[in-house]
């Protein structure tokens, strides 16, 4: 199962959308997120995306912790955790991290968001807290195995799509761009990359609710990102929360 799932899942990191016949429905949701009109975002909306992503990054860390707890002898997952938590691989960055400073990656996001005001900050904060409530209620196994879908291609594609945004003015926006570009590099390195450290986890559509929730978080924070194809995916898969 592990090898088949991983091979079926892997793809290039372009943001082009094909809606091919995928092995799993969650892959269609990734396509839908990549197809969002990122190139239409304003600079202030980029910061709203960063605020929404901050809550995803908390969820990611919690899911990775869960995976390590469920597989305590898994050396690859432990190495992955070392690259995401209490790490200096995003240091230094002006105004965010000092040389050699070790932080969790969601802490890096929290700090960059403090660099300038975020439009609709309280609204996105409420969205993010509700999102975390949803994801924390999902099964530990689903949350743990979601890491493979995130690290072995899914997030690299989403990050590349986000980078289609044309305007990155502002210290917070620039720091977020650095974060995205570095994570694409972390995930796609040939040897020891985060993708190679997670693809042994067996994925299934038990993780579909997590991807749907992420897409809804993004469109809730920035309504401009909504588009008909993603709305159709929401309508098709919106009942997955009840089943999760």
C-alpha positions, 0 to 999 in steps of 0.5 A, a space after each residue: 500500500 505504501 509504495 502504490 499510494 506514494 507513486 500514485 500521489 507524486 506529481 510535479 510542482 507546477 500550479 497547472 490544473 488538469 483534474 486528471 483521474 487521480 487515485 484519491 479525491 484529495 488530489 482534486 482538492 489540491 488541484 482546486 487550490 492551485 487553480 485559485 486566482 492567486 495572480 489577482 491578489 493585492 499585497 494586503 491580501 497576500 498578508 491575509 493568506 499568510 494569516 490563514 496559513 499560520 493556522 495551517 502551520 499550527 495544524 501541520 506541527 500538531 499532525 507531525 507530532 501525532 505522527 511521531 507519537 504513533 510511530 515513535 521508532 520512525 527515524 525519517 519522521 524524527 528527522 522531518 520533525 527536526 527540520 520543522 520544529 525547533 530548527 534554525 533552517 529559517 534563520 537568520 531573517 531580518 526582524 523575525 529570527 536571529 542568526 542560529 535561532 531555533 524556532 518552530 515554523 509556525 512561530 516564524 509565521 507568527 512573528 512575520 505577521 506581527 511586522 505589520 497590520 493584517 486587514 480583517 485580522 480578527 475575522 481571520 483569527 476566528 476563522 483560524 480558530 474554527 479551522 483548528 477546532 475542525 482539524 483537531 477533531 479528526 482521527 489521529 491516523 488521518 492527521 498523521 498520514 496527512 503529512 505525506 500528502 503535505 510534504 511529498 508534493 502537495 504543499 510544494 504545488 500550493 506554495 508555487 501557486 501562491 507565489 503567482 501573486 504579483 505584489 509582495 510589498 511589505 516586510 511581512 509579505 517579503 518574509 512570507 515569500 521567503 518562507 514559501 520559497 524555502 519550503 519548496 526547497 526543503 520539500 523537493 531536495 533529492 536526498 534528505 528532502 522533506 518529501 523523501 522523509 514522509 512518502 513512506 506513510 500510506 495516504 488515503 482519502 481519510 485525509 480529504 477533510 483536511 485538504 477541504 478545510 484548508 481550501 475553505 480557510 483560504 477562501 474564507 480569509 480571501 474571498 477573491 480566491 473563490 472560483 467555480 471549480 473549487 466551489 464544485 469540489 466543496 459541494 462534492 466533498 463538503 459532507 466529509 466532515 460528518 464522516 471524518 
